[in-house]
Amino acid sequence: MNINNFKKAVLQGIPLDLPKPKPFDTTISHAPVRKDSLNEREKKLALRNALRYFDPKHHKVLAPEFAEELKKYGRIYMYRFRPDYKISARKIDDYPHKSVQAAAIMLMLSNNLDDAVAQHPHELITYGGNGAVFQNWAQYLLTMKYLAEMADDQTLAMYSGHPMGLFPSHKDAPRVVITNGLVIPNYSKSDDWEKFNALGVSQYGQMTAGSFMYIGPQGIVHGTTITILNAGRKLPDGENGLGGKVFVTSGLGGMSGAQPKACVIAGAICVIADVNSKAVEKRHAQGWVDEVYTDLDELRIRLEKARKNKEAVSIAYKGNIVELWEKFADKNIKIELGSDQTSLHNPWSGGYYPVGLSFEEANKMMVDDPDRFKLEVQKSLIRQVNAINRLTKNGMYFWDYGNAFLLESSRAGADVMKEDGTFKYPSYVEDIMGPMCFDFGFGPFRWVCTSSKPEDLATTDEIAAEVIENMLKDSPKEIKQQLNDNLLWVKSAADNKLVVGSQARILYADCEGRTRIAEAFNKAVKEERISAPVVLGRDHHDVSGTDSPYRETANIYDGSSFTADMAIQNVIGDSFRGATWVSIHNGGGVGWGEVINGGFGMVLDGSDDSDRRLKSMLYWDVNNGIARRSWARNKEAVFSIKRAMKSEPKLKVTLANIADDDIIEGCFKK
Ligand SMILES: NC(=O)c1ccc[n+]([C@@H]2O[C@H](COP(=O)([O-])OP(=O)(O)OC[C@H]3O[C@@H](n4cnc5c(N)ncnc54)[C@H](O)[C@@H]3O)[C@@H](O)[C@H]2O)c1
C-alpha cells in the first residue's frame, strides 16, 4: 500500500463499509485458545460490548461472527478489521499527524504490533503470551485515528486498550495516559482477568506491551547480559570469567529469547529449551540462537565439545525443559548457572507447557480440561524443581528470573522452600539487579530514533558512549563497574546486531547518565546531527516504576514490598513533570494481581521545552525509587540518595535511622 493510502486508512479509523473477512493466517504464531470463562449471560454481554464500536447497520453480520470468535478463541479479536497495510515502525513523517508527539506514539505502538516483533501479532499480543497492546482491532483503528487528529493541547485517555477519547489539556500534559488491567483489589485473581478480558473490559498490558515501549528482545538482552555476568561473578571462581561455563534455561519467546544472545555476549555456553518449534525456528533464523537439537544425547556431546574449547555458543533443545534438566541431573553433568524463563506468570493458559504432553496436546487440554491441565503443570514443576535441586547440590547457582517460577513451584508443592518459609533460591533482583543496579539508580533506559534510520542510531550510540566515558572520569568507586559494563555494551551494541523493529537502543544508566544522555540527544536533534526526534523511555522493570514483591522490589526488606505507593507516585509524578505519555498496569512479568508497574515515554524534539521536561521528569523518575529503597535501609540506595542530595539542594529526602539489633532483640527476651 502506498504512503497516501496508508495515511487515508489511518485517518479513516473504523471503516464505514465492512472490510472483507480475513482468512486465518497459519504462517504466523497465534495466541493459544483462551479458556471458556463466561456463562451465557456474560457471553451476550461480551457481544454487546464488542458491537459498541460499530454502526448498528453492521450488527447483523458482525454479531454471529464475533460470537464465533468468542467460541473458537475465547476472545473477540475482530480479525476482519486487521488493516491491510503493514504495521511497523515507519519513519515519523509517514504517520498522518498534527502533533509530532502523537506521531511518535503511533510509531512506538506500531512497532509493538510488527509481525517481526510481536509474539502473536494478529491477537495484538506483543510478548509474554498475554501482553496486549489492544484487546481488539477496533481499539487499534480508533486509537490511530485519535492520535492522527489530536493537537498538543489534548490528551487521549486509554482504558486497557480502549481509547476513551480525546480530552482538552495543555502542552505540558501527557498526550496519552494509559491504564491497563487496573481492577478493584479484591478482583485481581487470574480467573478474574480471564473473565474481564473475555468481556472486553480489561487487558493484561505486561510491562512494556501495553505502554508501547517494547523494543524487541534487545530490551532484555542488555539486562540479561548484566545478570549473567554478575551471576558468573558469584561463582567461587567468578574472577576467572565465564569461558567454558554453562548456563541452562528455558524459553525462546518474546523476552526469554534474549538469553542465548546475552549468554554468548557474556562469553558463556547457553543450553536452552523451548517446546514451541515456531519460537525455536524464529530465534534460530534471527541468529539469536546458534544451533538446534532434538536429540538430548547429541546435544550433550556438543555441549562437552563447547566446554572443552571454551566456545561462546548457544544451543537450543526443541523440547520440554524438564527433559533437559532431568537428563543433565541423571548424567551428573556439571552446570554452573541455571534459571527458567517459561511464562509462569500465566501458568494455566499457555505460559508453561507440562512435560509428557506434546505442544498440541497441551494446547488442547488447557481448553478442554483445564483442571487436569493444572495438575499436569504442577506435576511437571515438581519434577523440574527436583532435577534443579540435584544440580544445585553439585554447585550450580540457580536464580528465579522474575517469571514467578519459585512462586508457582511453591504453590504446586515443589521442594523450593527453606524451613524458615523463604525460597531456597534468590530472585535475580535480590542478589543481582537490586543491590548492584536499582539501588544505585541504574535501570533499563532506552531510546528510539523516529527517523527509523540506522545512521541516527549510530550517532546516538556515539553520544551515549561519550557521556559514559566522561562520567567515568569522576565517578565514585561504588558505580565504576556498572559504568564500565555499560560502556562496553553500548560500544559493541551495533556489532551485536540487536535491532529488531524500530531503531532502538537500551542502556542501563543511572539518573545522571540518563539525564546527560537525554540532554545531549536533544541538543543533537536541535543541531540536526540527529535527523528527527528521539523517543526516550524505559522498561517498567526499573528502579522506581514497579512494585513487585517477587521481582523489582524483592530486595525491599522493611515489609513494604507488598505496597504499591512507589509505582503510583511515580506515574503521577512523571505525568506532571513533562512525560509525553505515561502508563500504569496491574500484572506484568510475575502475573495478574502480583505487581503494579508503570512507565513513560518522552519525545525529544530539540526544543527548549524538551530540555526543561527531560531534566524535571528524569530526576524524579529515578530518585523517587532510590528514596524509597533508601527508606527501606538498603545501603546502596542510602549512598545514592545522599549523593543526589549533595548535588541538588532542592532535594530533601527523609533518611532512615538504623535501630541497634541488641535493643530490638532485648525487647523480646523471655
Ligand atoms: N528476562 C527478564 O529479565 C525478564 C524480565 C521480565 C519478565 N520475565 C519473565 O520471563 C517470562 C518469559 O517471558 P517471554 O516474553 O519470553 O514469554 P513467552 O511466552 O514469549 O516465552 C516463553 C516461552 O517458554 C516456552 N515454554 C513454556 N513452557 C515450557 C516448557 N515446559 N519447556 C520449554 N519451553 C517452554 C514457550 O513455548 C514460550 O516460547 C515471563 O514470565 C516474563 O514475565 C523475564
PDBQT file of the ligand as one rigid body, heavy atoms in Angstrom, charges set to zero:
ROOT
HETATM    1  N1  LIG A 701      14.447 -11.716  31.328  1.00  0.00    +0.000 N 
HETATM    2  C1  LIG A 701      13.957 -10.963  32.222  1.00  0.00    +0.000 C 
HETATM    3  O1  LIG A 701      14.654 -10.159  32.814  1.00  0.00    +0.000 OA
HETATM    4  C2  LIG A 701      12.544 -10.983  32.448  1.00  0.00    +0.000 A 
HETATM    5  C3  LIG A 701      12.025  -9.794  32.750  1.00  0.00    +0.000 A 
HETATM    6  C4  LIG A 701      10.747  -9.744  32.925  1.00  0.00    +0.000 A 
HETATM    7  C5  LIG A 701       9.968 -10.867  32.854  1.00  0.00    +0.000 A 
HETATM    8  N2  LIG A 701      10.443 -12.045  32.574  1.00  0.00    +0.000 N 
HETATM    9  C6  LIG A 701       9.511 -13.172  32.543  1.00  0.00    +0.000 C 
HETATM   10  O2  LIG A 701      10.005 -14.256  31.778  1.00  0.00    +0.000 OA
HETATM   11  C7  LIG A 701       8.886 -14.984  31.258  1.00  0.00    +0.000 C 
HETATM   12  C8  LIG A 701       9.058 -15.225  29.786  1.00  0.00    +0.000 C 
HETATM   13  O3  LIG A 701       8.794 -14.057  29.023  1.00  0.00    +0.000 OA
HETATM   14  P1  LIG A 701       8.624 -14.135  27.451  1.00  0.00    +0.000 P 
HETATM   15  O4  LIG A 701       8.240 -12.797  26.983  1.00  0.00    +0.000 OA
HETATM   16  O5  LIG A 701       9.802 -14.754  26.838  1.00  0.00    +0.000 OA
HETATM   17  O6  LIG A 701       7.390 -15.117  27.339  1.00  0.00    +0.000 OA
HETATM   18  P2  LIG A 701       6.960 -16.005  26.115  1.00  0.00    +0.000 P 
HETATM   19  O7  LIG A 701       5.650 -16.582  26.479  1.00  0.00    +0.000 OA
HETATM   20  O8  LIG A 701       7.117 -15.217  24.879  1.00  0.00    +0.000 OA
HETATM   21  O9  LIG A 701       8.053 -17.171  26.072  1.00  0.00    +0.000 OA
HETATM   22  C9  LIG A 701       8.089 -18.235  26.956  1.00  0.00    +0.000 C 
HETATM   23  C10 LIG A 701       8.496 -19.449  26.174  1.00  0.00    +0.000 C 
HETATM   24  O10 LIG A 701       8.571 -20.554  27.065  1.00  0.00    +0.000 OA
HETATM   25  C11 LIG A 701       8.204 -21.717  26.347  1.00  0.00    +0.000 C 
HETATM   26  N3  LIG A 701       7.828 -22.758  27.288  1.00  0.00    +0.000 N 
HETATM   27  C12 LIG A 701       6.767 -22.799  28.127  1.00  0.00    +0.000 A 
HETATM   28  N4  LIG A 701       6.784 -23.899  28.871  1.00  0.00    +0.000 NA
HETATM   29  C13 LIG A 701       7.885 -24.586  28.512  1.00  0.00    +0.000 A 
HETATM   30  C14 LIG A 701       8.459 -25.798  28.946  1.00  0.00    +0.000 A 
HETATM   31  N5  LIG A 701       7.926 -26.505  29.931  1.00  0.00    +0.000 N 
HETATM   32  N6  LIG A 701       9.598 -26.205  28.356  1.00  0.00    +0.000 NA
HETATM   33  C15 LIG A 701      10.180 -25.492  27.370  1.00  0.00    +0.000 A 
HETATM   34  N7  LIG A 701       9.672 -24.335  26.916  1.00  0.00    +0.000 NA
HETATM   35  C16 LIG A 701       8.543 -23.873  27.489  1.00  0.00    +0.000 A 
HETATM   36  C17 LIG A 701       7.062 -21.260  25.461  1.00  0.00    +0.000 C 
HETATM   37  O11 LIG A 701       6.905 -22.102  24.355  1.00  0.00    +0.000 OA
HETATM   38  C18 LIG A 701       7.499 -19.845  25.083  1.00  0.00    +0.000 C 
HETATM   39  O12 LIG A 701       8.123 -19.791  23.822  1.00  0.00    +0.000 OA
HETATM   40  C19 LIG A 701       7.642 -14.183  31.588  1.00  0.00    +0.000 C 
HETATM   41  O13 LIG A 701       7.019 -14.686  32.739  1.00  0.00    +0.000 OA
HETATM   42  C20 LIG A 701       8.218 -12.835  31.839  1.00  0.00    +0.000 C 
HETATM   43  O14 LIG A 701       7.374 -12.057  32.636  1.00  0.00    +0.000 OA
HETATM   44  C21 LIG A 701      11.736 -12.112  32.349  1.00  0.00    +0.000 A 
ENDROOT
TORSDOF 0
